[in-house]
Amino acid sequence: MNSSGGSAAGPSSGSGDGSAPPRRNSKRPKYSKFTQQELPACKPILTPKWVISVFTLVGVIFVPIGIAALMASNNVVEIVDRYDTECIPASMTGDKVAYIQNDTINKICTRNLTVPKDMDQPIYVYYQLDNFYQNHRRYVKSRSDAQLRDADQANKTSGCDPEKTTKDGSPIVPCGLIAWSLFNDTYNFTLGNKNLSVNKNGISWASDRDHKFGKDVYPKNFQNGVLRGGASLDPNKPLNEQEDLIVWMRTAALPTFRKLYGKIHQDLKANDIIMVTLENNYNTYSFNGKKKLVLSTSSWLGGKNDFLGIAYLTIGGLCFFLATAFTVVYLVKPRKLGDTSYLSWNRNPSGH
């Protein structure tokens, strides 16, 4: 034994100089209640009374909203007239494309519309196109937003193929297929001996006029190519004032869409006959499209649309049905909450 009181020699736990051994780098993430899923959580117990109450409450809320929406839609008066097939001469019905592409043929057409109910102003005039895919990827990309906003960016025509420059290389303003295919049918309305003026101011979004189309950008070399697409633009008018173009260039998501043509600020009475003198210029015959003229009033929900009301009524009715069914089941065959005898592994096999 060592008389000095020292301990017996054993395995060294240090590096020889008395320092602690280095710790290994740990890959364990830093502890937090989020990573360990220890945050407080809401764990509601869906008792029969709670489920029945929730379904009943949803039904009570949704059904009145659905009724109100359906009534608002039914109060909208709408006149829809398809004219693309009616405004073709009898001799050209066999070749509609040749008719629409022949500039020597008179495209003026007259239609008479009967007002079914009283229509209070403002009366919105729309044109509706069917089977026209404005959401096609190549069509949507064929534009230059920089060119539309700033006159100094007139040469920014990248992405506007195939309508970006003329044969001599001059930029087209506005370029792209969307602007090139601008709708060009026109409508004039007459009631008796009085002309119904159509107000075309304010038909586009104010945000588009103020931010997407420049007040110093003017059309240049537009519709000067061999193949004419649609309407022409006034070269002396800046783009932010050409609202027909602004409305058209807000592309539609579905192949059937309506775009605002203008507003009539005059009340119409039931059985009034409106004579419409239109120019059937726009080519929808190449792709079997349809053209319709729509006159419509509006409600607090907008135009005529029964879908919203029917959807609310359907969901509300379904909730009432489920609440009733659960109530009957709960009263006829009630279960004690938390009774483990209903668990399948606690039941004895039949016959034992």
C-alpha positions in Angstrom: 0.0 0.0 0.0 1.0 3.4 -0.7 1.5 5.2 2.6 0.8 8.5 0.9 -2.9 7.7 0.6 -2.9 7.6 -3.2 -5.4 5.2 -5.0 -4.3 2.2 -6.9 -3.4 2.5 -10.5 -6.3 1.9 -13.0 -7.3 2.8 -16.5 -6.7 6.4 -17.4 -9.9 8.4 -17.9 -8.1 11.5 -19.2 -5.6 12.4 -21.8 -2.7 12.3 -19.4 -2.8 16.0 -18.5 -6.0 15.8 -16.5 -8.3 17.3 -19.2 -11.7 15.8 -20.2 -11.9 13.8 -23.4 -13.3 15.6 -26.4 -17.1 15.1 -27.1 -18.3 13.6 -30.3 -20.3 15.8 -32.7 -24.0 14.8 -32.1 -26.4 14.7 -35.0 -29.4 14.8 -32.7 -31.5 17.9 -33.4 -31.9 20.5 -30.8 -34.8 19.7 -28.6 -38.0 21.7 -29.1 -41.7 21.0 -28.4 -42.5 21.4 -32.1 -40.1 18.8 -33.4 -41.1 16.4 -30.6 -44.8 17.0 -31.3 -45.4 18.1 -27.7 -47.3 21.3 -28.5 -50.7 21.7 -27.0 -53.3 20.2 -29.2 -57.1 20.4 -29.4 -58.6 16.9 -29.2 -62.3 17.3 -29.3 -64.5 14.3 -28.5 -67.2 14.1 -31.1 -70.1 13.1 -29.1 -73.5 12.5 -30.8 -74.9 15.7 -29.4 -72.0 17.7 -30.7 -72.2 16.2 -34.2 -75.9 16.6 -34.5 -75.7 20.3 -33.3 -72.9 21.1 -35.8 -74.8 19.6 -38.7 -78.0 21.4 -37.7 -76.2 24.7 -37.3 -74.6 24.4 -40.8 -78.0 23.6 -42.3 -79.6 26.6 -40.5 -77.0 28.9 -41.9 -76.6 27.5 -45.4 -80.3 27.1 -46.4 -81.3 30.7 -46.0 -78.2 31.9 -47.8 -79.0 29.5 -50.7 -82.6 30.7 -50.9 -81.5 34.4 -50.9 -78.8 33.7 -53.6 -81.3 31.8 -55.8 -83.9 34.5 -55.5 -81.3 37.1 -56.4 -80.4 35.1 -59.5 -84.0 34.7 -60.5 -84.6 38.4 -60.3 -81.9 39.0 -63.0 -83.4 39.6 -66.4 -81.3 38.2 -69.2 -81.7 38.2 -73.0 -79.4 35.8 -74.9 -79.4 35.7 -78.7 -77.2 33.4 -80.8 -76.6 35.1 -84.1 -73.6 33.5 -85.7 -75.8 30.9 -87.6 -78.6 33.3 -88.3 -76.5 36.1 -89.8 -75.2 34.1 -92.8 -76.7 34.5 -96.3 -78.6 31.4 -97.4 -76.2 31.0 -100.3 -73.2 30.8 -98.0 -74.4 28.4 -95.3 -72.4 25.6 -96.9 -69.1 27.5 -96.6 -69.2 29.7 -93.6 -65.4 30.2 -93.5 -65.4 31.6 -97.0 -68.3 34.0 -96.1 -66.5 35.4 -93.0 -63.2 35.8 -94.8 -64.6 37.6 -97.9 -64.4 41.3 -97.3 -66.6 42.1 -100.2 -69.7 40.5 -98.6 -71.8 42.8 -96.5 -71.7 41.6 -92.9 -74.6 43.8 -91.6 -77.3 41.8 -89.8 -80.5 42.9 -88.1 -82.0 41.1 -85.1 -85.1 41.8 -83.1 -85.0 41.1 -79.3 -88.2 41.1 -77.1 -87.8 42.2 -73.5 -89.3 39.4 -71.3 -89.6 41.5 -68.1 -88.9 45.0 -67.0 -85.2 45.7 -67.0 -83.8 48.5 -64.8 -80.7 50.3 -65.8 -77.8 49.8 -66.0 -78.3 47.1 -68.6 -75.0 45.3 -69.3 -74.2 44.3 -72.9 -72.0 41.3 -73.3 -70.7 39.2 -76.1 -70.3 35.5 -75.4 -68.0 33.1 -77.2 -68.2 29.3 -77.0 -65.4 26.8 -77.8 -62.8 29.6 -77.7 -59.8 28.6 -75.6 -58.2 31.8 -74.4 -56.4 29.7 -71.7 -54.3 27.9 -74.2 -50.6 28.1 -73.0 -49.2 29.5 -76.3 -52.0 31.9 -76.6 -51.7 33.3 -73.1 -47.9 33.7 -73.4 -48.2 35.6 -76.7 -48.0 39.1 -75.2 -45.5 41.6 -73.8 -46.6 43.3 -70.6 -43.5 45.5 -70.6 -44.4 46.9 -74.0 -48.0 47.5 -72.9 -46.9 49.5 -69.8 -44.0 51.7 -71.1 -43.5 53.5 -74.4 -39.7 53.0 -74.1 -40.2 49.2 -74.2 -41.8 49.2 -77.6 -39.1 46.9 -78.9 -39.7 44.3 -76.2 -41.6 41.8 -78.4 -40.0 38.6 -77.1 -42.7 36.0 -76.5 -45.1 37.6 -79.0 -44.6 35.1 -81.7 -46.0 34.9 -84.3 -47.3 38.5 -84.2 -44.3 40.5 -83.0 -42.8 42.4 -85.9 -43.7 43.4 -89.5 -41.9 42.1 -92.5 -39.3 44.9 -92.3 -38.6 44.1 -88.6 -40.6 47.0 -87.1 -42.2 46.1 -83.7 -46.0 45.7 -83.5 -47.6 47.6 -80.7 -49.4 45.8 -79.0 -47.8 42.6 -80.1 -49.0 39.0 -79.6 -51.9 36.8 -80.5 -54.2 38.0 -77.8 -54.2 41.6 -79.1 -54.2 40.4 -82.7 -57.4 38.4 -82.2 -59.3 41.3 -80.7 -63.1 40.8 -81.0 -64.5 43.0 -83.7 -68.3 42.5 -84.0 -70.2 45.7 -83.4 -73.7 46.3 -82.0 -76.2 49.2 -82.4 -79.5 49.2 -80.5 -82.7 50.9 -81.5 -86.0 51.1 -79.4 -88.8 52.4 -81.6 -87.4 55.5 -83.3 -84.9 56.1 -80.6 -81.3 55.0 -80.6 -80.1 53.3 -77.4 -76.6 54.6 -76.7 -74.0 52.2 -75.3 -71.6 53.6 -72.8 -68.2 52.0 -73.3 -66.4 53.9 -70.6 -65.5 52.2 -67.4 -66.0 48.6 -68.7 -62.5 47.5 -67.8 -60.8 47.0 -64.4 -59.4 50.3 -63.0 -56.2 48.4 -61.9 -55.6 47.3 -65.5 -56.1 50.9 -66.9 -53.8 52.4 -64.2 -51.0 49.8 -64.0 -51.0 47.4 -67.0 -51.6 49.7 -69.9 -49.6 52.9 -70.4 -51.0 56.3 -71.0 -48.1 57.1 -73.3 -48.2 53.9 -75.3 -49.9 54.2 -78.7 -50.7 51.4 -81.2 -48.2 51.1 -84.0 -48.2 48.7 -87.0 -51.2 47.0 -85.6 -53.3 44.7 -87.9 -51.1 45.7 -90.9 -50.2 42.1 -91.7 -51.4 39.9 -94.5 -53.8 38.0 -92.3 -56.2 40.2 -90.3 -57.0 38.9 -86.8 -59.7 41.1 -85.4 -60.5 44.7 -84.6 -58.3 47.7 -85.3 -57.2 50.2 -82.8 -57.2 54.0 -82.9 -53.5 55.0 -83.4 -54.2 58.4 -81.8 -55.5 56.9 -78.6 -53.3 55.6 -75.8 -53.7 51.9 -74.8 -55.1 52.8 -71.3 -58.1 54.4 -73.0 -58.8 51.5 -75.4 -61.0 49.6 -73.1 -62.2 47.0 -75.6 -58.6 45.9 -75.8 -58.1 45.9 -72.1 -61.2 43.8 -71.5 -60.2 41.3 -74.2 -56.7 40.9 -72.9 -57.9 39.8 -69.5 -58.0 36.2 -70.7 -60.8 33.8 -69.7 -60.1 30.6 -67.9 -62.9 28.6 -69.6 -63.7 28.0 -73.2 -67.2 29.6 -72.8 -67.0 33.1 -71.6 -68.6 36.5 -71.6 -66.9 39.9 -71.9 -68.4 43.3 -71.3 -69.1 45.3 -74.4 -70.8 48.3 -72.8 -73.7 49.5 -70.7 -77.2 50.9 -71.6 -78.4 53.6 -69.1 -82.1 53.4 -69.9 -84.9 51.3 -68.4 -86.7 48.8 -70.6 -90.2 47.6 -70.2 -91.7 44.2 -70.7 -92.5 43.4 -74.4 -90.3 46.2 -75.7 -88.8 45.2 -79.0 -85.1 46.1 -79.5 -83.8 46.2 -83.0 -80.1 45.2 -83.0 -78.0 46.2 -86.1 -74.8 44.2 -85.9 -71.7 43.5 -88.0 -70.9 39.8 -88.1 -67.1 40.2 -88.6 -65.5 37.9 -86.1 -64.4 34.5 -87.4 -65.7 31.7 -85.1 -66.5 29.4 -88.0 -63.0 28.1 -88.4 -63.1 26.3 -85.0 -66.8 25.6 -84.7 -67.3 28.4 -82.2 -70.5 30.2 -81.3 -71.3 33.9 -80.8 -74.1 35.2 -78.6 -75.3 38.7 -77.7 -76.3 39.0 -74.1 -78.3 41.8 -72.4 -78.5 41.5 -68.7 -79.4 43.3 -65.5 -77.5 42.6 -62.2 -78.2 41.8 -58.6 -76.2 42.1 -55.4 -74.5 38.9 -56.4 -73.8 40.0 -59.9 -75.3 38.4 -63.1 -77.6 35.4 -63.4 -76.0 32.4 -61.8 -78.0 29.7 -60.1 -75.0 27.5 -59.2 -74.2 29.4 -55.9 -77.8 29.1 -54.6 -78.1 25.5 -55.6 -74.8 24.7 -54.0 -75.7 26.3 -50.6 -79.2 24.6 -50.6 -77.6 21.2 -51.4 -75.1 21.4 -48.6 -77.6 22.8 -46.2 -80.2 20.1 -47.1 -77.5 17.4 -46.8 -76.6 18.6 -43.3 -80.2 18.6 -42.2 -80.6 15.1 -43.5 -77.5 13.8 -41.6 -78.6 15.6 -38.4 -82.0 13.9 -38.6 -80.5 10.5 -39.4 -78.0 10.7 -36.5 -80.7 11.9 -34.2 -82.9 8.9 -35.1 -80.0 6.4 -34.7 -79.0 8.0 -31.3 -82.6 7.8 -30.0 -83.3 4.3 -31.3 -80.0 2.6 -30.5 -78.0 4.8 -28.1 -74.5 3.9 -27.1 -72.7 4.7 -23.9 -69.7 6.9 -24.5 -66.4 5.0 -24.0 -68.0 1.6 -23.6 -65.2 -0.9 -24.5 -67.6 -3.7 -25.1 -68.2 -2.4 -28.6 -64.6 -2.9 -29.5 -64.3 -5.8 -31.9 -61.4 -7.5 -30.0 -63.5 -7.5 -26.8 -66.3 -9.4 -28.2 -66.6 -13.2 -27.7 -66.7 -15.3 -30.9 -70.2 -16.5 -31.7 -71.0 -19.9 -30.3 -68.5 -19.6 -27.3 
